[in-house]
């Protein structure tokens, strides 16, 4: 079924909408799948799964909330599936283990073959509870929940003073890192737990030193005694699957290669076309060293937020990278008019704060060294004493009009070059200095096809939208059974 055919069905008065759900659960130590539906449905002998009855227990469909974070942090979508338990037949389900199991949902028509149903959710079960004596509720979280796990838990071990320290990681480039002393006898240090791109510069008290490198384990060893000076290294990081210092390849590497093996993403969990397009649009070099207990999701979000982007799972559960941008800077994917809205439902719900300046930190110096007593040039000593280089973009007209100050809080990024920091600061300032408002409306069936981050045009006889205005989709609340969708747009 094509997208056009699916859209026609969504809008058809003869459509019989239903939802199918496949939920993993542990029952008395055994992992199994429960098949649920909002209407009776049984698959045929040659379908996948074959000869399977989906129990018609779902009441009212699936309540979902999808949203783009307007502040840059990772945003986990949530939802709920209510199951009928009037006769108490599901009481025992409350004793089963549902938490952190996968769950998938599809929408379609009971007259369709199973293969024609469209995916609408692919995520994780937060848990199960009961909102009343007559119902059982499955609590949903999107697939990003799988990334809520430590990036690494590998300790150095052994008998040295650092035996309890986490082995460090480096993705992309790192400047003036403090490596981990792994062998006091041989004076060996490590800056990445794994294979790295060859080539690095090691210094003590800011002065270069001769070392032997071991790129297969991200380590180096001094050729002579180092004394008591602070040891630092500037290097290129992980290259186990090919070196990169760009955001999209690094995110892909982290979500597929780090964290708990049982929750890592596979290649099929990533929207490769989206990642390729994002990589082409955002080739800025970045660096992310990790020396403490860091969450996989947080690490990825730190990389993506360097260019104002975030991780968003599609309804099919594939990871995407979406950059929140100023309305009107992209290609509109849909023209929304009153015909797409339930009458009288378009309303303003939030107005974003206006700012007159944006300040970004870039090219972090990971080992601040003040008052170096060496023969280094004064300008070099100044750099070693400074943790962040910064770039500030200012709009004096907005400052004067809104009576704002131009001393913004610094936003730290993984960017390495001033030219990239300046471009990103200017892009963010264009958004921050605009008077943006979030509007919501209750959409007709065709709005169920909208996706987060899409550019649209909105025409409406109020709020200055009479001639049409550019907008970006920032939230969606689809109801696949009723054929409605609460749509949030930034204008």
Secondary structure by P-SEA (a helix, b strand, c coil): ccaaaaaaaaaccccccbbbbbbbbbcccbbbbbbbcccbbbbccccccccccccccccccbbbbbbccccccbbbbbbbbbbbccccccccccccccccbbbbbbbbbcccccccccccbbbbccbbbbccccbbbbbbbcccccccccccccccccccccccccbbbbccccccccccccccccccccccccccccccccccccbbbbbbbccccccccccccccccbbbbbcccccccccccccaaaaaaaaaccccccccccccccaaaaaaaaaaaccccbbbbbcccccaaaaaaaaaacccbbbbbcccbbbbbbbbcccccccccccccccccccccccccbbbbbbcbbbbbccccccccccccccccaaaaaaaaccccbbbbbbaaaaaaacccccccccccccccaaaaaaaaaaaaaaaacbbbbbbbbcccccccccccccccccccccccccbbbbbbcccccccccccccccccc
